[in-house]
Amino acid sequence: MIPQFVTLSEIDAATRACKKCGQRLGEQRKHVRTKRPLEVTLSKGDLPSIQGDIINISQGGALLKLRDWTRFTVGEEVRLKIYPPHSSSSKTPAQAVWLFGLIKRVEAKERKLAVAFLEENDR
């Protein structure tokens, strides 16, 4: 999960709930995913940025639903700008987070992309 957007108490609560329930422990996902109301901007190459929403996110990647569509292919590198949730209680707004990702799955009909986050040394 992106620590700038998720509090430690939320991570602990999600981990406790998952361990208590046990239903998802058998899944092969490397990182626990959570649904977050986050907006994202995706860019590739010289094309204009595309806006979208995060369906779910984990430490290792995210599932995105894009508002517009451009052709994407598995294995393509993209740049993501993830915006924090809007919170009126925060006096200082959090900065957006820039990440690089690798497209792992494309669902063109639904305008969805599964993106794995890349570390700086993976690039």
N, C-alpha and C positions, 0 to 999 in steps of 0.2 A: 504494500500500500504506500501511497505517497505521503510521507510523514508531514509535509506542509499542510495537508488537507484533512488528515485524520488524527484525532487526539489519541494519546496513549491509552486513555480509558476506553475508547471505542475499540481499539485493537484488542485490548485485554478482554472486553465483554464478548467480542466476536469469537475469540479463541476459546473462552470458557463455554460459550453456547455450542460451538462445534464439537468440543470434546464431550460435553454432556449428551448431546443428541446422538453423535456417532454416525449419522447417516452419510455424511460426506467424507468420512475418514478413509473409505475404501476407494475414493476417486483418485485418478492418477494426476491430478493437478499438483504442480509443485508448490504453488502459493495459494493461500486462501483468498477468495475473491469477495468483494463487497459491492453493493450498488451504491453509487454516489451521484448526486445531482450536479455533475460537472460538465461544463462546456469545453469543447476542444476545437482548435483550428489545426488543420492538417495541410501540409504543403509538400510538394515533390518537385524537384527540378525548378524550372522557370515558370511553372504554371501558377495561376492565382490560388490563394489559400481557399480551402473548403471548410465550412463550418459544420459542426456536428455535436453530438451529445455522447457521453460515456454511458454505456449500458451497465457494464460492471468493470471493475479495475482491481488489480492486485499489484504486488511488488514487481512482478515480472512482465506485466502487460495489461492490455485493456481490450474490451470489445466496444467498438464505436458504431454509431448509426449516424451516417452523414446526411446533411440536408440536401445537398446537390451531389451529383455523381460525375466522376471522371473515371476513366478506365484504370484499374489497378491490377497488378499481377503479384502472385505469391513470390516472395524473395526480394521485392522492391523495398528500398530504404526510403523512409519518409521522416519528416520533422513534425513534431507535435508541440503545440502550445496549449497547456491545460490550465484553465482558469479556476480559481478557488470558488467555492459556493458563496453566494451572496449572503452576507450576514450583517444585519443592522446593529448587532451588539458589539461588533469589532470597531474600535476607533481608528485603527490603522489597517487599511486593506492589505491583504496578502498579495504578493507578487505572483504573476503567472509563472508556471514551471515549463521550461523548454526541455524537450527530450527527443532523442532519435529513436526510431523504431524500425522493425523489420516486419513486413506484412506476412502473416502466417496463414490466413484464410480470407477468402473473398466471397461474399454472398451478394452478388450484384442486384438480384431482384429485390432484396430487402435493404439494399444500400448499407450493408454492414461489413466491417473489416475487423479481423482479429490481428492485433499488433503486439509483438514482443518488444519490450524496451531493450535498447542496446546500451551497454556500458561504453565509456569513452575508449577503452582499450579494445573493444570489439569492432570498432569502426576502422 
